[in-house]
Amino acid sequence: MSSHEIKLEVCVDSIRSAFAAEAGGASRIELCSALGEGGLTPSIGTLKTLKETLTIPIYCMLRPRRGTDFVYSDEEMCALLTDMDLLRENGADGFVFGSLNPDRSINVDQCRHVLLASGGLPVTFHRAFDLTDQKSMDENVHLLRELGFRRLLSSGFRPTAADGVDCLAQLIAKHQRDFIVMPGAGIKVSNLEEILTVSRCLEFHASAQDTAGEDYVAPTTTRMECDVTMGKQDVDPYYGTNSNVVRKMVTIAKAMSSR
């Protein structure tokens, strides 16, 4: 299938999950907070702690709030760029960002501000791309490359990468020579081989959580029985990255790389 190693980026929102990602053989981490909200900007303390121990690159999410609009005010961008400066100063190896206009077109001005502030570090455009007009996908990939983004994270305009794999395959076939299109969303051990086969991607993105493997393990945090909650997500168990799931995904990717 490929003469190159197929790399796995694992998205994490905790120190324990980051350790599990590296232990399982991930090539890179996307560091967030609140994956239950789709992933928000991580804390400086979390990044600094991980940089003291981990050896694989850590890309930091730049997303100041929840919501699927990705339309940011001037004040939100000011906060985001301040976070970016601090994350860069404390060892971030790259960033993940996406910004749209109210008509769902890519916000070129805000993207330029972020790329300028990156200090030359690589920046990924995230799944805000999947809210843009699919008919303009090739033009938008060309725009992102011209702006200076190094890669695109996408589910192919569908809820999961498995659903959008045909579209992803088209994007990868057309743009892979000079731009990385990275499938992500809903990738599991059970569907990974098909996604890699159809898309022919060189990188993929997954949370590799407990529920993404065949063997379920208990949640990684303890639930205390009480009437007090800290937010709506407390009603659900917390699933962290599972090193065994990461390891299985890496094994599948290595096998596919040698075909």
N, C-alpha and C positions, 0 to 999 in steps of 0.2 A: 504493500500500500504506500509506504513512504520510506525514504532513505534518511529521514530525520527523526529524532526523538520527539514523540508527542508529549507535550508538557501539560501537567495538571496544575491549575491555580485553584486554591481552596479559599473560599470566603469564610471568615471567622468573626465572631464578636466577643470572644473571651480569651483569656490567657491560656486556659486549659485546652481550648480548641486549637489554638495556634501551635502549642506543643504537640498535639496529636497530629496535626497536619504535617509538620516536619518529620515526626517519627515515622509516619506512614510513607514518606517519600515524595511529598508535594514539591513542585519546583518553585512555587511562589505563593505568597499569602496576599489576599485582599483583606485588609484589616478594617472592620467596621465596628460600630456599636449598633445594637437593636436590629438584628437580622429579622426579627419578627415584624419590623416595620419596613422591611426591604433594604435595611442597611443605612446607617447614618454615620456622620463623621466620628471617628474614634477619639478617645481621650489621649492627651499627651503622655500621661502616666503609663497607660497601657503600652503605647508605642515604645517608650523609653525602657520599660521593663523587658519587653520582648527583644529589643535590639541588644540587650546585654547578654542574651542567651542564644537566640536563633541565628542561623547562618544563611538561611535562604532569604531572598528579597521580600520586602514588605511594602506593598502598595496600599496607600491610605484612601479610603472613600472620602469624597468631599460632597456632603449632602446635609444641609443645615436643618432639615425637617422632613417629616413624612409627607406623603401625597404623591399622586401620579401625574401631576401637571408638569413638574420640573420647570416652572416659570418662577423666576426669582426676582425679588425687588432689589433695588440698589442697596438697601440696608442688609438684606440677606447675603448679597454678594460681598459686601464689606466684611461681614462676619466670617464668611467662607474663606476669603482671601487671608484674613488674619489667622484663622486656623491653619491654613496652608503654609504660611510662613513659619509658624511654630512647629508644625509637623516636619517640615523640611529641615529646620534647624536641629531637630531632635532625631534625625536619622532616617526619615522616610526615603525609600528607594524609588518611589514613583507614586502616582496619584490616579484616582478614578473619578470621573466627573461627567456630567451631562446637563445641558441646559437647552430649553426650548422657548420659542415665542408662543404667544397665545394661539396662533394658527397651526401649531405643532411643527413648525419649521425649526431648524437648528439656529440657536441664538449665537450668531457669529461673534458679536462684540464680546459677550461674556466668555465665550470659549477662548478668544484671543487674550483676554485678561488673565485667565487661568494658565494658559500655556506660557505667557510671558513671565508669570510669577513662579513657574515651575523650576526656574533656574537650570533648564536643560534636562531635568529628570523626565522620564517617559510618563505620558499621560494616556490612559485608556478612556474612550468614550463609552459610557455604560448603556443600559437597556432603555434609556430615554429614546434611543434610536428606534425602538420597536413601536413608539407612538407616532413616528413620522409617517409620511405617505409612502406606502410600499412601492408605488409606481415610480417613485423618485429615488429608490434605494441606491442605485449605482451612482447617480449624481451626488447623493449625500455621502457615500463612502469616499468618493473623489474629493469632496469638500473637506471632510475630516482629515484626509491625508494631506491635503494642501495646507490646512491650518496647522498641522504638526502633530496630530494624534498618532500614536504608534500602533494602536490596536482598537478593535471594536468588540464589545461584549453584546451579544444579541441572541434572542430566542427565535429569530426568523419571523417576527411579527405575530407570533402565536404565544399562548400561555406557557408552553414549555419548548425546549429545544427539540424534543422528540417530535412534537407536532409541527414545528417549523423547519425540520431538517432539510427538506427539499429546497426551500428558499435559502437556507444557509449554504447549501452545496453550490447554488448558483453564485452567491456572493464570493465564496471562497475560490471557486474556479476562475472567476474574473479578476479578483483583486489580490490573491495570495502572494503574487510575486513581489509586491512592494508594500503590502499592508496585511496585518494579521486580523482575521475575523475569527473570533473565539466563541463557540457555542456555549450557552449557559442557560440555566433554569430547568429544574426538574430532572437533572441528569443523575441516574442511579446505576448501580452495578448491573442491574437487569437490562437496562437499555443502552448502556455505554457502547458496546461493540457495534450495534446497528448505527448509532449516531456517528461513530468514528468512520465506519465503512461508507456510509452514504455521503457524509459531509467532506471527508478527506481533510479534516482540519489538522493543524499542527499544534494547536493549544485548545484546551477546554477548561471550563469553569464549573465547580461544584462545591456545595457545602459539605458533602461527604458525611452527613450526619448519621446518627444511629439508624434512622428510619430508611436510609438509602441503601442498606445492605440486606442480604437475605437473613442474617442472624440479628434479631432485635436484642438490644441490651437496655438496661434500665436507664432512665433519664440521668443526666450528669449532675443534677442538683437535687437536694432533698426538699420535698414539699412539707411544710409544717401545717398541721391540721388546726386551723383557726378561722375566725370569721373576718379577719382583716386581710385585704389585698392591697398591693401596691400599684395595681393597674389591671386593665382587662386581660393582658397576656398571662396573668397569674393563674387563670383558670385552666391553662394548658400546661403540660409538662415541658420542661426545657430540654431540648435535644442539642447536644454539642457534637462537634466533629469527632468521628470515631476513627482511630488510627488504623484499625483493621479494614474499614471501608476504603480509606485512602489507599492502603496497600493493595487491595484488590483492584481498584481503579488504575493504579500505576502499573500493576502487572498486566492488565488487559491492554493498556496503552502501549507498553513495551512490546507485547506480542504483535500488536497491530503495526507498530513501527517497522518491524522486521519483515513484514510481508511484501 
